[in-house]
Amino acid sequence: MGYRVQLVDGIDAGSEGLDLLRDGEQTHLGWDEIRQVAAADVGEPDGVLAVVVELACGVGDGEVVAGSAVIYRFALEPGIEASAVAKAILDGVGKQRCTPSVATLVNNGRSRRWFSDLASLEEANLEILVGS
């Protein structure tokens, strides 16, 4: 079981939110539109590894509503890039809407959560992001 994901090809963080590049088109996502953020390292710890960030956006009074959530996913190289993007997200949406792994990512360039594949990540993030 999983959830529907919108894959993001590129991301640019600004003071008002994130600019997402998807299928050659740019979409702006304001900080107030992001309801929950989760980050994790996905792949082989001693091999190919990416930092995967998922942003949950949905309708409701500040809560993601199951069935109406849109999940945006993007991957970053571990290190400086991941740390900078995580800092912008943490500052933009606030600590209360981020998993602790986002703060760890800011400090270490890697998350403290690890999954071998995306299916395992989705299973773990299902409750965190869409509450079902």
Backbone bond lengths (Angstrom), bond angles and torsions (degrees), N, CA, C in turn:
res aa  C-N    CA-C-N  psi(-1)  N-CA   C-N-CA  omega(-1)  CA-C   N-CA-C  phi
1 M - - - 1.451 - - 1.525 108.76 -
2 G 1.301 116.71 142.19 1.449 120.56 -179.44 1.513 110.63 -149.76
3 Y 1.309 115.89 -152.24 1.450 122.37 179.26 1.515 107.63 -145.75
4 R 1.318 116.05 161.68 1.456 120.79 -178.77 1.521 110.13 -78.85
5 V 1.314 115.48 132.26 1.453 121.79 -175.73 1.516 110.17 -120.25
6 Q 1.323 115.67 138.02 1.461 122.64 171.39 1.529 106.49 -99.74
7 L 1.324 116.91 115.01 1.459 120.79 -178.68 1.519 110.24 -79.08
8 V 1.307 115.54 135.70 1.459 123.08 -178.78 1.527 108.01 -108.45
9 D 1.335 115.74 129.42 1.464 121.07 -178.21 1.522 112.60 -86.36
10 G 1.326 117.12 -28.56 1.459 121.40 -179.03 1.510 110.01 -155.74
11 I 1.319 115.94 157.54 1.461 120.24 -176.47 1.519 109.38 -143.74
12 D 1.335 114.69 143.15 1.458 120.87 175.17 1.521 107.00 -136.04
13 A 1.321 116.71 120.58 1.460 121.27 -178.63 1.518 109.96 -93.55
14 G 1.324 115.77 132.81 1.458 121.78 177.67 1.516 110.53 -131.34
15 S 1.300 116.67 -177.39 1.464 120.43 -177.23 1.529 113.19 -68.71
16 E 1.322 117.10 -25.21 1.468 120.92 -177.58 1.525 113.60 -97.98
17 G 1.333 117.04 -8.45 1.456 119.54 -178.83 1.518 111.61 151.00
18 L 1.323 114.95 -155.14 1.461 121.65 -177.61 1.524 110.45 -113.44
19 D 1.309 115.41 138.68 1.457 120.79 169.67 1.515 106.28 -100.84
20 L 1.327 115.83 119.46 1.451 122.16 -177.58 1.515 109.77 -104.99
21 L 1.326 116.52 133.55 1.454 121.96 175.31 1.518 107.61 -102.97
22 R 1.343 115.26 117.21 1.468 121.57 -179.36 1.517 108.35 -134.02
23 D 1.319 116.16 124.75 1.470 121.46 177.36 1.527 111.85 50.72
24 G 1.320 117.40 41.04 1.454 121.88 177.43 1.514 115.21 79.20
25 E 1.318 118.13 0.41 1.465 121.60 179.22 1.519 110.36 -117.33
26 Q 1.319 115.12 143.77 1.457 121.00 -179.20 1.520 110.10 -99.45
27 T 1.326 115.53 136.02 1.462 122.93 177.90 1.517 108.04 -127.75
28 H 1.328 116.84 135.17 1.457 120.64 176.52 1.524 109.24 -93.69
29 L 1.312 115.97 134.38 1.456 122.82 178.09 1.528 107.14 -123.11
30 G 1.327 116.42 109.33 1.467 120.44 -179.85 1.516 111.21 -70.47
31 W 1.325 115.86 152.95 1.463 120.06 -179.10 1.523 111.80 -56.54
32 D 1.322 117.43 -36.37 1.463 120.56 -178.67 1.522 113.30 -71.42
33 E 1.319 118.28 -13.25 1.466 121.88 177.97 1.526 112.42 -84.04
34 I 1.326 116.75 -16.61 1.463 121.39 -177.47 1.521 108.71 -89.75
35 R 1.328 116.28 119.04 1.465 121.14 -175.48 1.525 113.24 -93.79
36 Q 1.344 117.21 -30.55 1.461 120.84 -177.78 1.520 108.74 -156.85
37 V 1.328 116.43 144.65 1.464 122.26 179.79 1.521 108.63 -131.00
38 A 1.322 115.41 132.72 1.464 121.35 175.32 1.521 108.52 -129.58
39 A 1.320 115.53 144.67 1.460 120.75 178.76 1.523 108.77 -134.18
40 A 1.320 115.81 149.51 1.467 120.96 177.78 1.515 109.94 -160.25
41 D 1.324 115.49 153.36 1.453 121.55 170.69 1.533 106.66 -83.83
42 V 1.313 116.20 132.90 1.461 120.48 -179.22 1.523 108.49 -128.58
43 G 1.318 115.85 130.57 1.459 121.44 178.65 1.508 110.83 129.12
44 E 1.310 115.12 -156.84 1.462 121.66 -178.97 1.526 110.19 -91.77
45 P 1.326 118.07 125.40 1.464 120.58 -177.44 1.533 113.48 -56.22
46 D 1.308 117.24 -34.33 1.460 120.57 -179.25 1.516 112.45 -105.19
47 G 1.332 116.28 13.09 1.461 120.42 -178.27 1.512 110.70 -136.32
48 V 1.326 115.50 -134.51 1.460 121.11 179.89 1.528 108.83 -71.57
49 L 1.317 115.13 125.25 1.463 120.97 -176.55 1.518 108.36 -143.64
50 A 1.323 116.00 139.24 1.462 121.29 175.79 1.523 108.39 -130.42
51 V 1.312 115.61 150.32 1.451 120.55 171.11 1.520 106.00 -90.29
52 V 1.324 116.82 119.19 1.457 121.95 -178.84 1.521 108.31 -105.68
53 V 1.334 115.22 127.43 1.458 121.49 179.48 1.518 107.56 -115.92
54 E 1.319 116.24 133.47 1.456 121.63 176.60 1.523 109.16 -121.73
55 L 1.320 114.74 132.11 1.460 122.97 179.55 1.520 108.33 -113.01
56 A 1.317 117.65 124.91 1.461 121.57 177.73 1.518 109.22 -100.03
57 C 1.306 115.32 125.66 1.464 122.02 176.52 1.523 106.51 -125.39
58 G 1.316 117.22 140.37 1.450 119.87 -179.16 1.507 111.15 -164.52
59 V 1.304 114.53 -176.78 1.453 119.87 179.85 1.517 109.39 -102.16
60 G 1.291 116.56 159.76 1.455 121.47 -179.73 1.515 109.86 128.19
61 D 1.289 116.10 179.02 1.462 121.74 -178.73 1.523 110.80 -83.45
62 G 1.328 115.58 70.53 1.450 120.14 178.75 1.513 114.24 79.48
63 E 1.305 117.02 1.35 1.463 121.19 -179.22 1.519 109.56 -116.66
64 V 1.314 115.73 147.25 1.459 120.11 173.21 1.519 107.05 -76.97
65 V 1.301 116.88 131.23 1.456 121.93 179.64 1.520 108.16 -99.90
66 A 1.324 116.65 121.65 1.460 120.51 179.79 1.521 109.31 -54.26
67 G 1.312 116.30 136.98 1.458 121.06 -179.68 1.514 113.00 90.57
68 S 1.345 117.82 -21.37 1.461 120.08 179.56 1.528 111.32 -113.50
69 A 1.320 116.31 -2.95 1.460 120.44 -176.77 1.524 111.19 -72.26
70 V 1.314 114.69 143.61 1.451 122.28 169.51 1.521 105.49 -113.16
71 I 1.310 116.33 126.02 1.457 121.50 179.93 1.523 107.98 -109.55
72 Y 1.313 115.96 121.37 1.464 122.23 174.67 1.519 108.12 -100.05
73 R 1.332 116.19 133.28 1.470 120.76 -179.65 1.523 110.06 -125.11
74 F 1.319 114.87 135.98 1.453 119.92 172.46 1.518 109.43 -143.03
75 A 1.327 114.90 155.83 1.458 121.60 -179.34 1.519 109.42 -114.30
76 L 1.323 115.31 144.94 1.457 122.77 179.58 1.525 109.26 -129.42
77 E 1.319 115.38 154.47 1.456 120.29 171.11 1.524 107.78 -72.22
78 P 1.333 118.00 135.37 1.463 118.97 175.40 1.527 110.13 -59.98
79 G 1.317 116.57 146.09 1.454 120.38 177.12 1.513 113.19 120.25
80 I 1.320 115.56 -143.24 1.465 122.34 -172.87 1.527 112.39 -60.26
81 E 1.339 117.46 -45.20 1.471 120.04 -179.26 1.524 111.05 -60.90
82 A 1.324 116.47 -48.07 1.463 120.42 -179.23 1.524 110.83 -62.33
83 S 1.329 116.90 -40.40 1.459 121.50 179.62 1.532 111.28 -63.09
84 A 1.327 117.22 -43.69 1.467 121.13 -178.67 1.523 111.91 -66.16
85 V 1.328 117.04 -43.42 1.470 120.30 178.94 1.526 109.97 -65.66
86 A 1.328 116.99 -42.94 1.466 120.38 179.39 1.526 111.22 -61.80
87 K 1.326 117.52 -39.52 1.469 120.69 178.42 1.519 110.79 -63.30
88 A 1.324 117.40 -43.82 1.466 120.78 178.67 1.528 110.62 -61.56
89 I 1.326 117.05 -42.11 1.468 121.02 179.98 1.525 110.14 -66.89
90 L 1.320 116.97 -47.09 1.469 120.97 -179.79 1.528 110.85 -59.78
91 D 1.325 116.95 -44.49 1.468 120.90 178.08 1.527 111.07 -66.34
92 G 1.324 117.06 -36.97 1.463 121.46 -175.61 1.515 114.60 -75.33
93 V 1.337 117.33 -44.59 1.463 119.51 -176.03 1.520 113.23 -99.01
94 G 1.313 116.81 -20.02 1.456 120.44 -180.00 1.517 112.71 94.60
95 K 1.307 114.59 151.28 1.467 122.75 -176.85 1.527 112.74 -59.06
96 Q 1.332 117.44 -35.80 1.460 121.70 -175.64 1.532 112.84 -65.66
97 R 1.324 117.86 -21.07 1.464 120.43 -179.14 1.532 112.27 -104.32
98 C 1.332 116.48 11.32 1.465 121.31 179.26 1.522 109.81 -120.85
99 T 1.330 116.27 144.34 1.454 119.19 172.10 1.529 107.96 -69.45
100 P 1.330 117.90 156.41 1.470 119.97 178.09 1.528 113.31 -56.37
101 S 1.329 117.14 -24.64 1.461 120.35 -179.72 1.528 112.43 -65.42
102 V 1.333 117.69 -23.09 1.468 120.45 177.35 1.524 109.71 -69.60
103 A 1.330 117.40 -42.60 1.465 120.75 177.27 1.525 110.78 -64.82
104 T 1.314 117.51 -38.65 1.463 121.07 176.86 1.521 110.17 -63.05
105 L 1.303 115.89 -38.99 1.464 121.34 178.40 1.526 111.02 -61.50
106 V 1.324 116.92 -38.94 1.466 121.07 177.73 1.520 110.00 -59.05
107 N 1.315 116.75 -44.31 1.462 121.30 -174.54 1.528 114.42 -81.53
108 N 1.335 116.78 -30.75 1.458 119.79 -171.21 1.522 115.13 -116.91
109 G 1.318 117.84 -11.72 1.464 119.49 -175.80 1.513 112.89 74.39
110 R 1.318 115.71 3.18 1.462 123.21 174.95 1.519 107.77 -142.92
111 S 1.319 114.22 154.46 1.452 120.67 -179.89 1.524 109.68 -84.90
112 R 1.317 116.68 162.41 1.463 118.52 173.89 1.529 110.95 -92.68
113 R 1.329 116.85 -0.73 1.471 121.95 176.08 1.530 108.25 -102.23
114 W 1.324 117.03 137.79 1.459 121.07 179.67 1.521 109.82 -134.78
115 F 1.338 115.10 138.09 1.462 122.70 175.16 1.515 108.57 -136.35
116 S 1.309 115.70 145.17 1.458 119.67 -178.29 1.521 112.37 -75.80
117 D 1.345 116.37 -25.35 1.467 119.39 -178.15 1.531 110.47 -152.52
118 L 1.339 114.75 169.40 1.472 120.06 -177.15 1.521 112.69 -67.83
119 A 1.336 118.17 -31.69 1.463 120.53 179.04 1.531 110.50 -62.42
120 S 1.322 117.02 -41.52 1.476 120.99 177.29 1.521 111.28 -66.03
121 L 1.330 116.05 -39.19 1.464 120.74 176.91 1.523 110.65 -61.34
122 E 1.328 116.93 -47.33 1.469 120.39 -179.71 1.515 111.90 -61.00
123 E 1.311 117.17 -40.79 1.464 120.37 179.45 1.529 110.51 -61.42
124 A 1.325 116.68 -42.89 1.467 121.16 179.64 1.521 112.32 -70.86
125 N 1.336 116.95 -36.47 1.457 120.99 -176.28 1.531 113.53 -83.38
126 L 1.299 118.24 -11.54 1.463 121.00 -176.16 1.528 111.78 -54.47
127 E 1.305 117.68 -51.42 1.475 121.17 -179.50 1.526 110.79 -69.07
128 I 1.328 117.24 -39.79 1.462 121.66 -177.29 1.523 110.90 -63.93
129 L 1.336 116.49 -45.20 1.462 120.26 -171.11 1.532 114.05 -90.20
130 V 1.318 117.55 -38.51 1.461 118.54 -175.13 1.527 113.61 -121.82
131 G 1.315 116.68 -1.67 1.461 120.54 173.40 1.498 116.22 62.27
132 S 1.347 117.08 32.59 1.476 118.01 176.25 1.502 110.94 -139.33
